Amino acid sequence: MAGFVDEAQVHAKGGDGGAGAVSFRREAHVPRGGPDGGDGGRGGGVWLEASTRRSSLLAFRDHPHRRAGDGGHGKGAKRHGAAGADLVVEVPVGTVVRDGSGELLGDLAVAGDRLLAAAGGQGGRGNARFLSNSRRVPSFAEQGELGEERWLDLELKLVADVALVGFPNAGKSTLLSVISAARPKIADYPFTTLEPQLGVVRLPGEAGELVVADVPGLIQGAAEGRGLGHRFLRHVERAAVLAILVDLAPDAPLPPAAQEAALLDELARYQPELARLASRPRVVVGSRADLATDHSFAGPTISAVSGVGIDALLWSLAELRAAAAREGRAVEREPVVHRPAPEGVVVRRDEAGGWEVLGRAATRAVGLSDLGDAGALAEVQARLRRLGVERALVRAGVRTGEQVRVGDFAFTWEPER
């Protein structure tokens, strides 16, 4: 997992909708042809999709911008513009998406989970759409709506069945290299592992597979963010089972019992209000048993070098993983699609002392091609009335003569007589 990146930002821009056309039939023997302007096509949306083909957020570090296709403009003879192409952006399974304020938008924990990062703009309606008994020659159409545009924060939390937890140099990387095809960096000094590693362990028979994560070594104070504690511990959050490795070698930083107590304390103090890690099923095992000189540790022991105790450990982890699945702790569900809730209409004071109407529906209501046309103005008034903008302004305390702005459209408030 060279170049592993677990935090990034993405700038998502939905495609703009195409403009509706203003057109009238021009045919022989039809001197007064009616309106036939076609609609503009919708803009494409930007979707984030969890995929097993991605293991890191590295792709967003230097290239954060993603944009979907624009919709085509409408044409005469009621020819509609083509829809803009959606853009599907793959992210690793386990990616958490938040907006700029930190609000959670979606947790893409299962392959196939999708989130609409930026919606495309709706296409504008052509003038043929505005034909009515009272409006026989509509000379205006709708402009295309601009696509949504925003920055999003991405945070990766690895999805694994088992997380290996221990102090630096406790033998986690060596164990992962022995039980799987993963090849983490291994050396005889602390903090060899600076980024999480994943390995797949294939068990015999019908036991299936275990996805095991080697999490960089914890230090005391990690729960408060000491060192890279928060970044390391978040990769433990999703694991169904924890394998806590107590180093039995004579050069270990603490005696075995003190190591176990310190590690469990760090897990308990990480997000204690959620009790996520303190109650997780776990196996506490003594590692590097081939180097042990102090035989006071009473639990099971392993040696990744000689292979002693490895099979028994894997079967214990598989049983705990199966029990967690039966209790619903494991992440096993159908993919879901996250869509933002529809926006309402909001009225607020602006900096100049006037009033501002916010919301995509309100902005779209004034998006007509020719607001100097009396028919277009009547259409805008009817739309705003249907949206409840007039009632909202009255409730907010608007007064005669005050300025009201909706998108790029501004007018002076006059009460309807």
N, C-alpha and C positions, 0 to 999 in steps of 0.2 A: 504494500500500500504506500509506495513512494509518493511523496508530495501530498500526504494526507492533510486535508483541510476540513475542519468540522464546524466552522462558523463563516458565513459569507452574507453578502447582500445581493439582491437582484432587483434591477429596474425593469418592470414589466409595463409595456405599452400596448394596449389593444388597438386594433386597426380602426381607422376612421370610417364611418359610414359614407356611402356615396350620396351625392345630391340628387334630389328628384328633378325631373325635367319639366320645363314649361314649353309646351308644344301644342299645335292645333293641326287638325287634319287639313291637308292641302291636296285635294283630288279634283280631277275633272268632273264637272257637273255637280260639285259639292261646294257652292260658293261660301257657305258658312259652316265649315266643318267644326265639330266640337273639340274639346281638349283631349289630347292623347299622350300627354307626357308620362313616361314610365317612372317607376320607383328606383331609387338608388339601392345598391346592395349593402347588406350589413357588413360591418368590419369583423375581422376574425378576433378570437379571444386568445389570451396567453394562458395555457394550462400547465401546472406543475404536476408531474406524475411520478409516483414512487416506482423505482425500477431496480431489479437486482443487477442490472448491468452497470450500475454506478456505485462506487464504494466511497466516494469523497465528494466534497463541494469544491474541489480544485478548479473546475471549469468556470466558476463564477468569480474567482479571485481577481483575475486581470481583465475579464470580459463579462461584466455584470448585466449588460443591456440585452433585452429580448423584446422583439416587436413582431406582432402578427400582421397579416396582410390587410390592406385597405379594401373597402368595397368599391365596386365600379359605379359610375354615374348612370342615371336613367337616361333614356333617349326617346325620341318621338316614336309614334306608332305603338305606344305602350310597351316599348322594349325596356325591360328591367335590367339594372346593373348586376353584375355577378357578385356573389358574396365573397368577402375576403377569406383567405385561408387561415384556419386556426393554427397556432404554434404550440406544439406539445414539447415541453422541456423536461427531460428526465432528471430526477434527483434521487439520491440514495434512499433506500427503505429506512425509515426511522427519522426522516427530516421533519422538524417542527417549524411551522411558518407563522410569523408574527408581523403585524404592521408596525409603522414607525413609533406608535405610542406603546408598543409592547403587548397589545391585545392579541391573544391566540386566535389565529384564523383557521388552522387545521393541523392535524397530526397525521402525517402520512406514514403510518406504521406497518402497512401491509402492501405488498407489491400490487400495483394497479390502483391504489388510492389516488384520487385526483383533486386538485384545488384550482378554482378559477382565479388566477392571480390578477388578471386585468381583463375586464369585459370589453368586447368590441362595441363600437357605436352603432346605433340603429341607422338604417338607410332612410333617407328622406323620401317622402311621398311626392309623386309627380302631380301636376295640376289636374290630371284626370280624376284624382281621388277627391277633389274638392268641388266637383260638379254637384249641384243640387237644384231644386225647383226655384230657389231664390237667388242662386248664383249660377248663371248659365255660361258665363265666360270667365272662369277663374284664371287670372293672369299671374299667379304666384304658385310656388311649390315649396317643399321643405328642404332646408339644407341638411346634409348628413350630420349625424351626431359625432362628436369627437370621441375617440376611444378612451377608456379609463387609463390612467397613468399613475403609477405609484412605486415607491421603494418598499421592499419587503426584506425582513431579516430571516435568514435561514440558519437553523441550528440542527446539527446531526447528533442523534443519540443512537448508537449502534443497537441493532436488534439481534440478540443472541440468546440461546437457550441457557448457557452457562457463562458466568464471568469469573475469571481468575483474579482473586484479590490477595494482595500481600505487600510487604515492604519491598523496597528496591532490592534487586539481586536475590530474591527468594526462590528463584528457579521457575518462574511462571513461563518465560519465553522458551526455556529448554523443554518444559512439559508440553507446551503447545506444539513445538517442532517434532516431538516424539509421537504424539497421538494424532497428528494431522499432517497435511501436506504444506502447511504454512511454514515460511522460512523467516522468522523474525531475527533481528540482529541479536547475537548472544555474545556476551563478554563478561569477564569476572570483575565488574565494577558496577557501582550503583547507577541507576537511571540509564541503563543501556536502551530500554524501551522508552521512547519519547512520544510515541503515538500508538493508538490501539491497533491490535492485530486480530484478525478473524481467521479461524480454522474450522474445517468441517471434519468431524470424527465419524467414521462409518462403523457402526456396531454390527456384530454378526447376527445372522438370523433375521427375525422380524422386528428387531429393536430399532431399526431405522438409523437416523443420523442425529448428531448433536452439533450445533453451531456454538463454538467456544470462542470467547473474546479474552485476549490477554490485555488487561488494562494496565497502563503504566503504574509503577509502584507508588503506593500512598506513603505520606509522611504524616507525623502527628501534627494536627492543626489543619489537615486537608479540608475538613468539613466547613471551616471558616474561610476557605479560599487560600490557605497558605500554599506556597508553591503554585502548582497548577491543579489544586485540589478539586475545584468545582468542575473544571473541564474534564478531569479524569472521572470523577464520580458520576457525572451525568451519563457516561457510557455504561454504567452498572445498572441504571434505573430500570431498563427494560428486561434485563435478564431474569428468566424464571427461577434460576437456581444460582446460588453463589458457592464457589469453591474457595475457601479461605486457606491460604498456604502459610503455614508457620515454619519459618526457617530453623532447621535443627543443626546447621553447621556452626562450628565454634566461633566464626567471625560474624555471626548475626548481631544486629544492633541491640537486641534485648533478649532476655531469656524467653523460652517458648510460651510460658503462661502469660508473661507481660506483653508479648507480641499479640497473642489472641485477644487479650483484654483491650489493648490499644486499637486494634483493627475494628473490633465490634463497637467500640466507643465512637470511632470516626463514622462508621455506617449509621449508628443511631442518631448522631448529631447532624447528619446531612438531611435537611428538610424534615425536621422532627414533626412538624404539624401534619405531614402526610404519612408519616410512619412507613415510607416506601421500602427502605432497606432493612430496618430493624427487624421486621417480621418476615423477611424473605426466607424461603427454605434454603438451608445451607449445609455444607459439609466442611468440617474443620479437619485438615490433614497436615501432618508434618512432612515437609519436603526436604530434599537433599539428605535423606536418611543415610546414605552411604558415607557421609562425612560426620555424622553425629558422634559426639563424645559424651553429651549429656542425655541420658535415657529416661529423663523424668516425664517426658510427654506421653500421656496415656492413650491418645487417640490413634487412629490408623496412620501409617507412614508410607511414604513412597520415595522412590529414587528414579528420576527420569533417566539417569545414566545407565543404571543396571536393569531397569524395568520392573523392579520390585513394587508390588502394590498398585500398579497402573490399571490392570484389568478390573480389580475390585473397585477402584475409585470410579472408573467409567460406568460400571453397572450401577453404583450408588447414585451417580448423577442422572443416569437415564431413568431410574425409578422415581427420583424426585421430580424430574421433568414431566413424566407421565402423570404423577399425582397433581402437579401444578396445572396441567392441561385439563384434568378432570374437574378441578376446582375453578376453572375459568381464569386462572392467572396468566396463562400464556396468551400471546397475541395470535389468535386464530379466528378469523372472521372473513366475511366477504369484503372485497374492496368497496369503498364508499366514495362519493363525489361531494366535495364541499363547494357550495355556491354562496356568495354573499347575499345577505337579506336585502330585499328591495328597499331603496331609500325613500323616505317620506319627504315632505316639504317643510322647510324650517324658515321662519322669519326672524330676523335679528337687526339691531341697529348697526349701521356702518360707521366708519371713522368720521365721515363728514356730517353726521347727524341725521342722515336719511335712513332708508330701510333697504335691506338686502334680502332677497328670496333665494334660498339655496335648495338644491335637490335636482337630480338629473331630469325628473319628469317636468319640473318647472322650466329648466333651461331648454329642454326640447320643445316645450310649448311655444316659445318665442322664436324658434329657429326656422322662420319662413324667409323666403328669398327676397321679398320686396315688402318691407313694412311700411312703405309709403302708399301702398295700395289700400283703399278703404276696405275691401273685402278681406285682405290679410289681417288688418287691424281688428276687424270684427271677429275673425277666427281666433286670434290671440286672446281677446277678451273672453270668448266663450270657453276656451281651453283653461285659462287660469281660473275661471269661475268653477268649472267642473272639478278642478284639482283642490278647490277650497282655499285658494290663495287670498281671495278677497275677504273671506271670513277670518282667516288667520291674521291678516293685516289689521282688521277692525279690532279683533281681540287683543292684539299687541298694542293698540293705542295710536294707530296712524291718524294724522290730522290733514285737513284740506291744505293743499299747497306743498306738502312734503314730497321729496323725491323718493321714488321706489325703483330699485334696479333688479332685473332678473337676467343674469348672464350679461350679454352686451346690450340689452334693451333697457332703456330707462324712460320713465314717464312721471308726470306730476299727478299726485293722487287727488282725484275729485270724487266725492261720494256719488253713487248712482242715484239718479232722481226717479 
